[in-house]
Structure formats: structure tokens, C-alpha cells
Amino acid sequence: MLPSISSLSAAAHVPLTTVAPTDQAVVSYGWLGDAVVAVMEAIGPIGVGLAVLIENIFPPIPSELFLALAGFTAASGAFTVWEAVLWATVGSVVGAALLYCLGAWFGRRRLYRAADWLPLVDIDDVEKTERWFLRFGYWTVFVGRMVPIFRSLISIPAGVERMHMGLFLLLTTVGSGIWNTLFIGGGFLLGENFHLISDYADVFSNVILGLVVAAIVVWVTLRVLRNRRRAQDPNYQPPSADEAARRIDALVQHGPGRK
């Protein structure tokens, strides 16, 4: 039997709020989260890739924050989780490839000289990274993609050593894909249940920004104080870029070699 006109009329006046879930577009992720999510919603998952690319070139920027917010944005329906993971991995690989090419183009001696010239950058930092790469082999590229800051630096000695480009891209892609999936997936799950912490969104934003700024300030302060102590120490002899390069050359020729 067909429904009566009166029943159709009554159904038409049922408020949408009684049959549809709350629109996630009105959910606030805090001022920092809202800003990043707005960019991602405006340009889509490509924005995730751009954010991760920038983080790879400027390591102090925490990719974990961008990846988690990408998961939040995916939970709101702006794009899918797998689109976010795909573009984040593309950004990671492109950034790593740029640093690889930089290391290959500079070469060891010019790289060490550039490190000696840059403020707050040490030859020791570059030498330790390269020694770690030479000691543990190519698998450091894979593992390094899941270690903050180091995931950017490890691409440079890989380029200096002219690691096979195909193998470098493969290990970088797999390592970055795992890292990105973990954080984007976590952000997605959290975004679906964001009502549980929505009252603390602004506090979360302020804490994250404060930690990032504090980490950068502490690192710069410690580096400046250490440089001052070295400058005031009459017995301190700063390492020479050429000497550091020669030490690594000797390690490459007589050491255990690549693994």
C-alpha cells in the first residue's frame, strides 16, 4: 500500500540532525591544527607531500606533526588515508633525492668545506653521519628514514658515496612509507574520535609549537655556548675540512666497506 500524503509530509519535516551525524567540518583542531588542515583541504593531499618535502630539507621542522594532521584531515573526508600516505611518501622521496644529489654534486671535500663555513654546523656532525653510514652500510638509509632529523642527513653521505640510486630510492621509499603510514594512520584514528579531546585542541597546538620552538632554541643555545668555549680554549684546534675528508677517504679505502 502506498504511503499517505500526510506521512510523506511529516517525514519531509524531520530535522536532518536526527538522521545525520555531526558535520566534521565544524570540528576545531586548535589554531595550529586548523591552519595546517585548511592548507591541506585547499590543495588536497599534495599539500601533505609539500609539507613533508620541506621537512626533509629543513630537518628541525617535525614531520610527525604534519603527518598526524594529515590523518586528521583524511578523517574529515577531504581525501583518503592512502592518498595522504602516497603523497607524504612522494614528498619524502623527492626531498631525500634532492639531498642525495646535493651530496653527489658537492663531493666529500666541498661538502666538508661548506659545513665548515655554515654557522652552527660542525664538520664533526657531517663526519659522524658519514662514519655511521660507512660502518652500518646501505641499510642505514632504510632505518634512518624512521629517525627524526637523521632521516634527512643520511641522504647526503649516500650521495657522496654514490650509493646505487635505484637501491637508495627503494630503501627510502619503503622506510618512508612505513613511517608515514604509522603517523597518518594514528592521526586518522584520532581524528575519527576527535570529540574525545576537542576541548584540549588549542592546548595541544600550543604545546606542540612550544616544544618545537624550545627544541630549536635549546639546540642553538647549546651550540653557541659550545662554540664560545672552544674559541676561549687556547688548546682547542678546530678540525680542518680537508683533514676530516682525508680521514673518511682512508676509512673508505681501508675500512670494512659498504654492506
N, C-alpha and C positions, 0 to 999 in steps of 0.2 A: 504494500500500500504506500502511495506517495506521501511524503510529509506535508503537513498543513502549512498554509501561508503564515499562520501565527507562530509556528515553531521555527520556520526559517527566519522570520523577523527577529525572534528572540535570540537565535544563535548569532545573527549578524551584529547584535549589540553586546556580545560577550567581550569584555576587555581583553586585549591581546596579552596583558601581563599575566593573565591567569592560565594561558596556554603556551607561553613562550618564555624561555629563560632570560635572565637579565642580560642586557646588551653589554658585552665585554668592552665596547668602545668607551664606556664611561668610567671604566676602572682606571685608577691612577696608580702608576708605578713609582711615584715620587718624582721630584723635579728632574733629577738626573736620568732616571729611567724613562720618563715621559719624553725628554729631549731626544734621547737615542732612539727610542721606539718610533717617534714621529719621523725621524730621518729614514729609518728602515721602512716604515709604512709608505713614505713618499716615493722612494726609489726602488722598493721591493728588496728581494734577497741580495741583489747586487750590492746594496749598502752594507750587508754583513761582510761580503768579500772585501770591500774597500776598507772597512774598519780593521779587519784582520791584516790586510796588506800594510796599512800604516803602522800597526803594532809590530809587524815583523821588521820594519825598517827603523822604528824608534822603540826599542825594547822596553823602556820604562813604562810605556802605556800597557795596562793589564788587559790582555785579550780575554781573560776569564770573564770580565765584566761584560764585554761586548757579546760574547758567546751566550752567556746566561740571558741577556736582554733579547738576543735573537730568538731564544727559546720562548721568552715571554711573548714576543711579537707573533711568533708562529701559533702560540696558544690562542691569540686573539683572532686568528683566521686570516691575517694579512698575507701569509704564504705558508707553505708546508714545512715541516721539520726537515725533510730531506732536501728541500731547496736550500734551506739555511745551511745545512751541513755541506752540501755541494759547493755553494759559493764561498763559504768560510774556508773550505779546503783549497779552492782555487786561489783565494787571496793568500793563503799560507804558502802555497807552492810558488806563486808568482813572486812573492816577497823573498822567499828563500833563493829562488833562481837569480834574482837581481843581486843579492849579496854574494852568491856563488860567482857570478860573472865579475863582480867587483874584485873579489879575491883573485880570480884568474887573470884579470886585466892588470891589477896592481902588481902582482907578484910578491914574493916574500919581502924583499928588501924595501920596495917602495911602500908596502903595507906597514912595515915597522917604522919607517921614517914618518909616515903620515900619523901613526899612533903617537910618536914622539912629539909631533907638532901640535896635535889637538889638545886643548885644555881638558883637564880632569880625566884624560885617558892615559893609561900606562902601557908601556911596552910589555911589562910583566903580565898584564891581563891578556894580551894577544898571545904571548909566548905560552902561557899556561893552557890556554884554549887549544893551541896547536899541538902542544905536547900531549894533551888528553886525547885529541883526535888520533895522533900517531900511535899512542900506546894501545888504545882500545879498538882501533880500526874503524871501518866504514859503518859499523853498527851504531856508532855514536850519533850518526845522523838520524837514525830511527829513534833511538832513546832520547836524544836531545830535543826532538820535536815536542816532547811532553815535559820539558823542564823550562820554567819561566826564565826569560832573558837569554839563557844559554841556547834556546832553540833558534835564536837569530844569529848569535855569534858563531855557532858551529858551521854555518854555511860558508863562512869566509875561509877557514882553513881547508874546507872541502874544495873550494875553488882554487886556492893556492896550490894544493896538491894535485889539481887536475883530476879529481875523482871522476870516474866514468859518469857522464852526465845522465845516461839512462838509469843507472843504478841509484844515483843521487835523487833523481826525481821520483823513482819508485819508493825508496825508503822515506823520503819526505812526505809523499802523498799518503802512505799507509800510516805513518806516525801522526801526521796532522789530522787525518780522518778520525783516528781513534780519539785523540784529544778533543776535537771539535764535537764529535758525537756525544761524548760524556757531558760536556758543559751545556751544549744546546739541548740535549735530551733532559738534563736536570732542570734547565730553565723552563722547558715546555711543561714538565710535570708540575713545577712550582706555579707556573702561570695558570694552569688549569684550576689550581686550588688557591689562587692568589687572595681570595677573600679571607683566608686564614691569617694573613699577615698584612693586609692592606692598610690597617691602621698604623703600621710602622714603616710604610713605604718611604716617607721623607727621611725618617731616621736612618733607614738603610742606605739611601742615597748619600746622605751627609757622612755616614761612617765610611762608605766606600771611597768617596772623594777625599776625605780626611786621611785615610790610610795611604792612598796613592801619593798625595802631597807630602805627607810625613815621611814616607819611604824615600822619595826623591830628595827632600831636604836633608834627611839624615845621611844619605849616601854622599851628597855633595859636601856637606859639612865635614864628614869624616875624611873625605878625600882632600879637602882644602887644608884641614889641620895636619894631616899626614904629610902633605907637600911642604907645609911650613916647617915641620920638624926636620924633614930631610934637608931643607935649604939652610937650616941653622946648624946642622950637624957637619962639622969640618971633616969628619971621616967618611961621610957618605959620598959614594961615587955613583952618579946616575948611570944606569945601563945604556950602552950605546945601541942604536938601532942595528947597525951593521954587525956588532958583536952578537946580539940576540939572533939575528938572521943566520950568522955562521954557526951558532950552536944548534939551531934547528936543522941546518943543512947537514951537519955532522951526524945528528940523530937519524936523519933520513937515510944517510949512506951506511951507517954502521949499526943502527938500531934494529929492533925486531921487524920493522917494516909494517906495511899495511896488513890488516886482517880481513 
